[in-house]
Amino acid sequence: MPKIDFHTHTAYSYDAFTSMRQLERFFNKHPDFILAITDHDEIAGALEAKKQFGEQIIVGEEIKTKQGEIIGFYLSEYIEPGLDVEITIEKIRQQNGLIGVPHPFKRHGNSDSPLAEEFLYQLVDQFDIIEVFNGRNRTDGANTRAKEFAEKYDKPQSVGSDGHAVYELGHTYISLPEYQGKETLTAQLRHGKCTCRSISFPHRLLTRIQREFKKGK
């Protein structure tokens, strides 16, 4: 049964550290995992990982629009940040990608910029997947609100570790009966089983130290 972590980062994100070598070790240890690489405003790491690990990688990008972040899944080309969210959605569609909303009700964290609630409700029909559990989400009740939102609007649900280092990957994932790629994913998500675990405080602290070291280079 494949396990998918829908929200992960590599060293190509300005605040993350996972290398291709570390991904190789992760997959050697966890061959049943699929990772969506969703680097901040960057796609090069996901494309490199796709070349090395094939179907174990979903190429994504966590894109900061003028109205907040959305994720494009199954992309082939970089999408620039800073555009209106409607334009960004159109660019994802032009690549036949899927549109996800990460941590929609998160209000804590330095690197995240959740989609403004006004646009979350206004554009709900445009979204393919709602992230209902984020492993780094520290806002009280935010994951619960995200799940309630997805259920209210009958949206397929994803979960993700939001792992910024290799030791955080796979803490949170969804197990699917089968995985056949993009065409059947949203249907399969409705039958998935979630394993949801928050990133521990020691791991948060360690990634914070690594982030400061990376900034100082």
C-alpha positions as CSV (number, residue, x, y, z in Angstrom):
1,M,0.0,0.0,0.0
2,P,1.7,3.2,-1.1
3,K,2.2,6.0,1.4
4,I,2.3,9.6,0.2
5,D,3.7,12.6,2.1
6,F,2.2,15.5,0.1
7,H,4.3,18.4,1.5
8,T,8.1,18.1,1.7
9,H,11.1,20.3,1.0
10,T,14.7,19.8,-0.2
11,A,17.8,22.0,0.1
12,Y,16.6,23.9,-2.9
13,S,14.2,25.6,-0.5
14,Y,15.9,28.6,1.2
15,D,14.9,27.2,4.6
16,A,15.3,23.4,4.1
17,F,18.2,21.0,4.0
18,T,17.4,17.6,2.5
19,S,19.9,16.5,-0.1
20,M,19.5,14.0,-3.0
21,R,21.8,11.7,-1.1
22,Q,19.6,11.8,1.9
23,L,16.5,11.2,-0.2
24,E,18.2,8.1,-1.6
25,R,18.8,6.8,1.9
26,F,15.2,7.6,2.8
27,F,13.8,5.6,-0.1
28,N,16.2,2.7,0.5
29,K,14.7,2.5,4.0
30,H,11.1,3.3,3.0
31,P,10.5,1.9,-0.5
32,D,6.7,2.2,-0.1
33,F,6.8,6.0,0.2
34,I,6.0,8.6,-2.4
35,L,7.1,12.2,-1.7
36,A,5.6,15.4,-3.2
37,I,8.6,17.8,-3.4
38,T,7.1,21.2,-2.9
39,D,10.0,23.6,-2.5
40,H,9.3,27.3,-1.8
41,D,9.0,29.1,-5.1
42,E,11.4,26.6,-6.7
43,I,11.1,23.5,-8.8
44,A,14.7,22.5,-9.6
45,G,15.0,20.2,-6.6
46,A,11.8,18.4,-7.4
47,L,12.9,17.9,-11.1
48,E,16.3,16.6,-10.0
49,A,14.6,14.2,-7.6
50,K,12.2,13.0,-10.3
51,K,15.1,12.2,-12.5
52,Q,16.7,10.1,-9.8
53,F,13.7,8.4,-8.1
54,G,11.1,8.4,-10.8
55,E,7.5,7.6,-9.7
56,Q,8.5,8.0,-6.0
57,I,8.4,11.7,-6.6
58,I,5.6,14.1,-7.4
59,V,7.0,17.3,-8.8
60,G,5.4,20.3,-7.0
61,E,6.0,23.9,-6.0
62,E,4.8,25.8,-3.0
63,I,4.1,29.2,-4.7
64,K,3.7,32.4,-2.8
65,T,1.1,34.5,-4.6
66,K,0.0,38.0,-3.8
67,Q,-2.8,36.5,-1.7
68,G,-0.8,33.7,-0.1
69,E,0.6,30.2,-0.8
70,I,-0.9,27.5,-3.0
71,I,0.8,24.3,-4.2
72,G,1.0,23.1,-7.8
73,F,1.3,19.3,-8.1
74,Y,2.5,17.4,-11.2
75,L,4.3,20.4,-12.7
76,S,6.9,20.3,-15.4
77,E,8.0,24.0,-15.3
78,Y,8.8,26.6,-12.7
79,I,6.0,29.1,-11.9
80,E,7.2,32.5,-10.7
81,P,6.0,33.8,-7.3
82,G,4.3,37.2,-6.6
83,L,1.5,36.9,-9.1
84,D,-2.2,37.1,-8.3
85,V,-3.5,33.8,-7.1
86,E,-6.0,33.5,-10.1
87,I,-3.1,33.9,-12.5
88,T,-1.0,31.3,-10.6
89,I,-4.0,28.9,-10.7
90,E,-4.2,29.4,-14.5
91,K,-0.5,28.7,-14.9
92,I,-0.8,25.5,-13.0
93,R,-3.8,24.4,-15.1
94,Q,-1.8,25.2,-18.3
95,Q,0.6,22.5,-17.1
96,N,-2.3,20.1,-16.4
97,G,-1.3,20.2,-12.8
98,L,-3.4,19.9,-9.7
99,I,-4.0,22.7,-7.2
100,G,-3.5,22.2,-3.5
101,V,-4.0,24.6,-0.6
102,P,-1.4,24.0,2.2
103,H,-2.1,24.8,5.9
104,P,-5.1,27.1,5.1
105,F,-5.7,28.2,8.7
106,K,-2.1,28.3,9.9
107,R,-1.1,31.6,11.6
108,H,2.3,30.8,13.2
109,G,5.6,30.4,11.4
110,N,8.1,32.6,9.7
111,S,8.3,31.0,6.3
112,D,4.6,30.3,5.6
113,S,2.1,32.6,4.1
114,P,-1.3,30.9,4.1
115,L,-3.8,31.9,1.5
116,A,-6.0,34.7,2.7
117,E,-9.3,33.4,3.9
118,E,-11.3,35.7,1.6
119,F,-9.7,33.9,-1.4
120,L,-9.9,30.5,0.2
121,Y,-13.7,30.7,0.2
122,Q,-14.0,32.8,-3.0
123,L,-11.9,30.3,-5.1
124,V,-12.9,27.0,-3.4
125,D,-14.2,25.6,-6.7
126,Q,-10.7,26.0,-8.2
127,F,-9.0,23.8,-5.7
128,D,-8.4,20.1,-6.2
129,I,-6.9,19.2,-2.9
130,I,-7.0,20.7,0.6
131,E,-4.2,19.9,3.1
132,V,-6.1,18.9,6.3
133,F,-3.1,18.1,8.5
134,N,0.3,19.8,8.4
135,G,3.0,18.4,10.6
136,R,4.6,21.8,11.4
137,N,1.3,23.6,12.1
138,R,1.3,25.0,15.6
139,T,-1.8,27.1,15.4
140,D,-4.4,25.7,17.8
141,G,-7.3,24.1,15.9
142,A,-5.9,25.0,12.4
143,N,-5.7,21.4,11.2
144,T,-9.2,20.7,12.5
145,R,-10.6,23.7,10.7
146,A,-8.9,22.6,7.5
147,K,-10.5,19.2,7.7
148,E,-13.9,20.8,8.4
149,F,-13.5,23.1,5.5
150,A,-12.6,20.2,3.1
151,E,-15.5,18.2,4.3
152,K,-17.9,21.1,4.0
153,Y,-17.0,21.7,0.3
154,D,-16.5,17.9,-0.4
155,K,-12.8,18.4,-1.4
156,P,-10.2,15.6,-1.6
157,Q,-7.9,15.7,1.4
158,S,-4.1,15.5,1.7
159,V,-1.7,15.5,4.6
160,G,1.9,16.4,4.8
161,S,4.9,16.5,7.2
162,D,6.0,19.9,5.7
163,G,9.4,18.3,6.4
164,H,12.4,20.6,5.9
165,A,15.0,18.0,6.9
166,V,15.3,14.3,6.1
167,Y,14.5,13.3,9.7
168,E,11.1,15.0,9.3
169,L,10.0,13.3,6.1
170,G,7.2,10.8,6.3
171,H,6.1,11.7,9.9
172,T,2.7,12.4,8.3
173,Y,1.3,10.6,5.2
174,I,-1.8,9.1,3.6
175,S,-1.9,5.4,2.7
176,L,-3.8,4.7,-0.5
177,P,-5.3,1.5,-1.8
178,E,-3.2,2.0,-4.9
179,Y,-1.4,4.8,-6.7
180,Q,-1.7,5.2,-10.5
181,G,-0.6,8.8,-10.9
182,K,-2.3,12.1,-11.3
183,E,-5.4,10.9,-13.3
184,T,-6.9,8.9,-10.4
185,L,-5.3,10.6,-7.4
186,T,-8.2,12.8,-6.3
187,A,-10.5,9.8,-6.4
188,Q,-8.1,7.6,-4.5
189,L,-7.6,10.3,-1.8
190,R,-11.3,9.7,-0.8
191,H,-10.3,6.2,0.2
192,G,-7.0,7.0,1.9
193,K,-6.1,6.5,5.5
194,C,-4.1,9.2,7.2
195,T,-1.3,8.9,9.7
196,C,-0.8,12.3,11.2
197,R,2.1,13.2,13.6
198,S,3.3,16.6,14.4
199,I,7.0,17.4,14.1
200,S,8.6,17.1,17.6
201,F,10.0,20.1,19.5
202,P,13.6,18.7,19.3
203,H,13.3,18.4,15.5
204,R,11.8,21.9,15.3
205,L,14.7,23.2,17.3
206,L,17.3,21.4,15.2
207,T,15.9,22.7,11.9
208,R,15.8,26.2,13.3
209,I,19.5,26.0,14.2
210,Q,20.2,24.6,10.7
211,R,18.2,27.4,9.1
212,E,20.2,30.1,11.0
213,F,23.4,28.4,9.9
214,K,22.3,28.3,6.3
215,K,21.3,32.0,6.4
216,G,24.8,32.8,7.7
217,K,26.7,31.1,4.9
